Amino acid sequence: MFQTMAKNATVLFLMMIVCVSEAVLDTNYYSKTCPNAEKIILQTVYNASIHDPKVPARLLRLFFHDCFIRGCDASVLIDSAPGNQAEKDAPPNISLRSFYVIDEAKSKLETACPHSVSCADIVAIAARDVVTLSGGPYWSVLKGRKDGKISNASETINLPAPTFNVSQLIQSFANRGLQVKDLVALSGAHTLGFSHCSSFQSRLRNFSSLHDTDPTLESGFTQILKNKCPKPNLDKNAGQFLDPTSSTFDNVYYKRLLEGKGVFGSDQSLFGDSRTKTIVESFANDQNLFFKEFAASMVKLGNVGVIENGNVRFNCRVVN
C-alpha cells in the first residue's frame, strides 16, 4: 500500500497554492502542531477499507457532498438537532455512509494533538487516501481549513443530480469556480462505488414521450439494468456498480461512456455533448492523463469556500 503511494507521489506532485478561493492553504500546515496527522488518518482509512471494501467510494463521495455545500467545511458531518435538520439527513445525503471512519480518525487525532486538526481537513485527506489505496493518483493535500458551524438540509438542493444534463452540470461546477475539464475529471470519481436503482430508474421506463428507455443507453446494458431494477422493485438494496472495476480507481468509467454504458444520465450526457465529449475520449484513451487531471481538480475542489478563521470541532458531529 505505502509503496503504491510513494510511487504515485513521484508521478504526481501538484503546485502548493491553487487560486480557486481567497484562502491560502499549505501542505505543511500541521508540520509543527500535529506532524503525524496524515499518517494517523491514512492508517485509520486503510484499516476501515480492509474490513469494508465500500469505504473508499463512500469517503470520496463524502468529500464531494461536503465541498459542494458551503465549501469544504465539514458541514456534512454535523448531526441534526432539535429545530434543525442537518445536511446529512436531507434526501440527497441519506445514502451517505462511513461517517464512523472520520469519527475514529478524529478521536485518534484528539489524543495525539488535541484541538489541532480540523474535521474538514480530515475529510480532504481521507478522500485522497482512498483514491490512492484504490490504485489511483497521489497528490499533496493543502491543509488549514477550519470547520463550519452551520448545516442545513435545505441547502442540499444545490447538489448536482444524477439526472442533470451537461449545461446544468457546467453551471453547478462553475458556481464553485470549477471549469469544464474539472467537471469531466471529477466525474471520474464514479469509477468507484455503487448506485441504488432510485438514481437511474427514470432512464429505464417511460423515459419520454418518444422513448420508453433512454436512447443513449446501450440496449444490452438497458436490459441488465431493468433486470436488476424490476418494477415493482421490492429490494431496497438493488442497484448497479458504477463500472465493472468498481473497487479499483481507473479510467474504465470513461471507456464505459464511449460504449453507452454510463449508469447515471448525467454521466452519459458527458459523451453526448461537444463541450465535454473530447475530454471524455482523452481520459478513456490515457489513464495517466486522467489521473493527472483528477488530482489537479481535487486540489481545486478542496479549496472551494474554505474557512481559515474559524474553529476546530472537538467532535466532528457537533458544533463546539
N, C-alpha and C positions, 0 to 999 in steps of 0.2 A: 504493500500500500504506500508506504512512505517513499519507496524508490520511485514509484509511479509519479508521486507529487514532485519529487526532485527533478525527474526527467522533464516533466511538463513545465516546471519552473524555468528551466534553461531555454525552453522553446518560446515561452510567452512571459515577457516582463513588461508591464504597462507603465506609462508615464504616471508619476505620483500625483500630479494635480490635474483634475479634469474640470473644465469650466462649464458646468451644467447649472449650477446654482451659485449663490453668493458664497456658500460655505467653502472653506479651505480645509480639507481633511488631510490626514498624514498616515502613511503606512506604519510609522514608528510611534504612534500616539501613546501606546502603553509600554514603551520600552523601559521606563523607569517605575511607573506605578503598578504595572502588572505584567512583567516580562514573559510569563508563561501562559498568558491569556489564550493565545491561539492554539497552543499545544493542548490545553485543557479542553477547549471547545472541540478540537479535532478528535481527541480520544473519546469524548462523550458521544459525538456523532458517529464515529466508527463503531463503537460498541452497540449503539442502538441499531445501526444499519445491519450489523451481523445478525442480530436477533429478529429484526423485522425488515425484510427487503423493500417494504413500501416506504420506509422512512426517507430515502433520498428524494423521491418525487414530491413527497409531502412537504419537506422542509424548503425545497426550491419554490414550490407554489406559495408557501407561507411568505417568503421574501417578496414575491411579486404582489401578493394581495396586501402586504403591508405598505410597500412603497407607492402603490397606485392610489392610496387613500391617505391624504395628509402628508405624503412623503414618507421616508424611511425613519419612522419614529417609534416603532413597536406598538403602535396603537391597536393593531390587530390582536395583540396578546392580552389586552385588558378584559377582565371579566365583566359581564353585565352586573348592574347593581339596581336596587330599588329605585325606580324612576328613570332609569337609563338602560336601554338595550344597546349593548356594545357591538362593534363591527363583527366579531366572531360569531354572533348569534343571528346575523342577517342571512337571508336566503342564499346569496352567492357564496357565503362562507361556512354554511352549516357542515359542509363536507370536509372542511379543513381538519387535519389531524396532526398528531405527533407534537402537540404543544409540550408534552412532558419532557421531550428532549431538551428544549430550550430551558425549561424549569430546572432540569438536572444540571445543565451547564452553568446556569446562573448560581445555583446553590454551591457548586464547587468553586466558582469564582469568588463568591462572597466569603468563603472560608479562606481562600488563598490571598485575596486582596480586597477587603471589604469596601463597598461603595465606590468602586473604581470603573468597572466595565459595564457599559450601558446594554440594556436589552436589545436596542436597535443594532448595536454593533455585533452582538451575539448572532442575531438573525442573519446579518450580512455575511459574517464569517462562515456560519454553518451552511449557507447557500453555496458558497464557493467550495467548501469541503465536500459536500455531497456530489457536486459535479465532478470533482477530481477523483473521488473514490469510485465513481461510476465509469471512469475511463475518459473523462472529458478534460478540458484545459485547466491549468492553474493560473491564477492571477493574484497580484498583491492587493489585498482589500484595504482601501482607505478607511481610516478609523477616526473617531472623535465625535460621533453622533451622540446626541442626548435624547432622552425618552420623552415622548409626548404625554400630555395629561388628559386628552380628550379622545373619546372613541364613541362614535355614533353610528348605529346600524343603518340609518337612513342614507348616509354618505356612500355606502357600498353600491348605490345605483350607478356610480361613476366607474365601476369596474368594467372593462371591455367584456362583452358577452360572446359565447361561442357561436352566436348567430350573426355577429357583426359582418358587414361587408368591408371591403378594403378602405373605402372612404371613411367609414366610421372608425376603423382601426387606426388609420393615419391620423385622424383628428384626435383620438384618445391619446395616442403616444405623443403627438405634437404638444398637447396640453401640458405634458410633463417634460418638455424640452428635448424630446427624442425624435430622431429622423426616421425616414422610411427604412434605411438599412438597419437601424436599431430594431424596428418593428419586426422585420423578417428574421433577423438574427435571434432576437429574444423569443420569438415564436418557436424556435428550435428547442426550447425547454420542454416542449411536448414530445420530445424523443424519450422522456421518462414518464412513466405513470399510466394511469387507468382512468377511464371515464364511465360514469353511470349512464344508463340509457337516456335519462332525462335531458342530458346536454346535447344529444344529437337525434333524438327520435323524431323531431319535426321534419327531418330530411327523408324519412323512410315511408311516410304515408301522408296523403292529402297535402303534398308539398305546395302546390299552387293550382290555379285553375287550368293550367296547361299540362302539368306534370304531376303524376301521383307521387313519384320519388324525385329527389334532387338529381337533375340530369348531369351534374358534374361528378356524381359518384359512379365509379366503375360498377357495371351491372353485377358481376360476381361478388364484389365486396358488399354491394347493397343487400344481396340475399344473405350473406353471412351476418350482417348487422340485424336484419329482420329476424333471423333465426335466434339471435341472442337477445333480441328485444321484441318478443311477440306482443300482440295486442289481443286481450288484456295481458299485462305483464304482472305476474304475482310474485316475482322475485325482485325485491328492492335492491339487491346487490348486483343485479345483472348489468352487464356493460361490455366494454371493449378496451383492450390495451391500445395505447395511442400509436404504437408501432410494434412490429414483431420482436424487436430487441428492447423491450420497454424498461429493462433494468440496466441497460448499457447506454451511456451518453455517446451518441454517434450521429451521423448525418442521414440515417435511414429514414427519418421523418420526412426529409425533403425528397428523397427518392420516391417515397410513397405518394407525395403530392403530384409528382410527374405521372404517376400511374392512375390518378383519380381515386386514391385510397386514403385521403385525409379524413379523420374521424369527425372533426368539427367543420361546420360550414365555413367558419372564419378562417380555418387553416387552409381548406381547399381553395378559398377565394384568392389566396395569395398567388396561386399559379394561374388564375384566370384573369388577372389584371396586369396590364402592361407596365404599371408603375412598380410592380413587385416581382413579376414573373422571371425576369433575367437574374435577379438576386437569388431567387429560389433555385434556379438552374445552376448558378455558380456554386452554391453551397452543396447541392446534390452531387456535383462533379468533383468537389475539392473539400474534403473533410477538414484539412488543416486550415483552409481559409475560413470555414465556418467556425472552427474553434477560436481562431484569432479574433474574428468579428464578435463572436458571442462574449468572449472575455472583455473586450473593449466596451461593449454595450452594457454588460453587467456593472462595470465600474460607473458608467454614466447613470444607469438607473439607481445605483446605490447612493448617488449624490443628489437625488431629487428631494426637494423640500427638507433638507437636513436642518435639524435644530442643533446649534452649537452652544447656545447659552440657556441651558435648562438643567434638569436634574437627572440623576441615575436612579432608576427604581431599585428598591431593595428586593422587591418581589415583582416579577415581570407581569403578573396578573392584576396587580393593584397599584393605583397611583399613590405615591408617598403621602 
